[in-house]
Amino acid sequence: MLQPRLFWRSVPTSSRHTCLPCLVRQYATTVEPVARTPPSSPIQSTVTTSDTSTKALQTNGTPQPPQPATSSRRQETAFALRTYKPRTPGVRHLRRPTNDHLWKGGPYRPLTFPKIGQGKGGRNNRGRVTVRHRGGGHRRRIRTVDYKREAPGPHTVLRIEYDPNRSSHLALLESNQTKTKSYIIAADGMREGDVVESFRAGIPQKLLDEMGGVPDPGMLAVRTALRGNCLPIRMAPMGSQVFNIGSAANRGGVFCRSAGTYATVISKTERPKTKKEENSEESNSSAAIAEPEQQKSKDGKPLSTSTANPSSPNTPNATGPPHSTGGATPSITTKPTAVLRKNRKKGEFVDVIIRLQSGELRKVSPDACCTVGVASNPHWHFRQLGKAGRSRWLNKRPSVRGMAMNAADHPHGGGRGKSKGNRPPVSPWGTPAKSGYKTRKKRNTHVWLVQDRERNQGKRRNKNA
């Protein structure tokens, strides 16, 4: 504190006002985004020497001063975080992702409702605390998000908004036909003005006409598997990244909804048929092979259908087309059974296997919804709150260790010093908290699980494995 005072006293009174601009501190600064180096053009080439210095040679051949060597891959994958000058200790370690494309105003009011009630404090309808470490926080409004996306037709992205209730961003859509607005989870890279579409209702007739009336898998993937589009997961190409994945046909997305999450489509397998379905197919095939013998005339020549049975309902007449009277059952070769038509229409025998980021492989319904791309705000997990008060603003209360409690409050409490009574880590109610303790009952098997994720089982994971 002495040096600034001595410096201020040494400055003359008449010239102190001229020093004010240079002494004013700027407390908030934004780190400029990393500029990606464009590819070298034919006019300007680069030459790399043995000392890893880069020299740019112009057309006349005069070299420029050497520049430090930088990795192009690191420049492409780098991102910027917003930092602040330490005006107070609370902003010294504050780090936030730079999202300058977000909407600066409030939410679309008709699609929100206030978050009120005892649920904010982790209480149930009886007032008992069911979720600890919740309470307080800033007042919020819940955004009504469309996880199903069943409305067909193109939708225009009006803006990308911040949502305090989730880590990912939201996109406000407007239908080009009905002008109705809705919120969806934004994909990474989605911006204002983009046009997205949902194909859950089926392939549009215009797209079918462009493909010649028959769906072409390659052209269908090129036209539908675009960022932000919603598809039945059976239409997603193999190896594509999807998020907001549903678990059933008539439900919304439940998997991969947080910031930066996605799943990969691994395979599409056919479910084995049951004995009942095999028997029905055998009976249908035998009925199609066994054709009735044609009636023959006295000359041995086969008669036409109209001559052989003039009273048949299938005989064309002047009153109407065939099957107009509805007396006979059509052949299986011309009209399949209802069961087979239903299975072929809805893809009953197909399962889609996806791989989550945890490494788990699981099956989902082929008619479940999914959104192409990666969930927005992928750098959210690099944030730093900077102080404890920001956690309180986010409705998070402090968490007290069990060893710091009394023996009456926690199994690890009491004793002299840091002692938990020679007991393995447990919850306040005595349930083991580590060592891979299983809570799922044996009869409640996970029928959709293909391969479980890797678990530590209370030990450190081997990095070399």
FENURFEN-V103150 format. One line per field, one symbol per residue. phi: phi as a letter, one per 20 degrees, with the letter a starting at -180 (. if undefined). burial: I if it has 9 or more other ideal C-beta (glycine too) atoms within 8 Angstrom, else O. A space follows every 10 residues. Layout:
# FENURFEN-V103150
phi = ???
burial = ???
This chain:
# FENURFEN-V103150
phi = .fffffffff ffffdfffef gfefededcd ffffefffff effdddcdef eleddedefe nefeffdffc efffffefbd dedcfffcff dfdfccfecf effeeeffgf dcbfecofff emdefenefd cfmcqmnffc cfeeeeeele fenfcdeead decfebeeed dedcffeeme dbdcffefnf cfnfdcbddf fpffffffff enndfegfff ffededfnfd cfffefffnf ecbleedcfd cefcdldffm eacdfebcdd ffeeffffff ffffffffff effffdeffn efefffffbf effeffbfer fgmfemedef fffecfffff fffffemfed dddcdeffnf dbecffefeb dfodfflfef fefcfnbfff fffemdefde fffeeeffdb feenndmecd mlcffcefdn fgdcmmfedf fffefefeed bfffdflmcf fffff
burial = OOOOOOOOOO IOOOOIOOIO OOOOOOOOOO IOOOOOOOOO OOOOOIOOOO OOIIIIIIOO OOOOOOOOOO OOOOIOOOII IIOIIOOOOI IIOIIOIIOO OIOOOOOOOO IIOOIOOOOI IIIOOOOOOO OOOIOOIOOI IIIOOIIIIO IIIOIIIOOI IOIOOIOIII IIIIIIOOOO IIIIIIIIOI OOOIIIIIII OOIOOOIIOO IOOOOOOOII IOOIIOOIII IIIIIIOOOI IIIIIIIOOO IIIIIIIIII IIIIIOOIOO OOOOOOIIOI IOOIOOOIOO OOOOOOOOOO OOIOIOOOOO OOIOIOOOOO OOIOOOOOOO OIOOOOOOOI IIIOOOIOOI IIIIIIOOII IIOIIIIIII IIIIIIIIII OOIOOIOOOI OIOOIOIOOO OIIOIOOOOI IIIOOOOOOI OOOOOIOOOO OIOOOOOOOO OOOOOOOOIO OOOOOOOOOO OOOOO
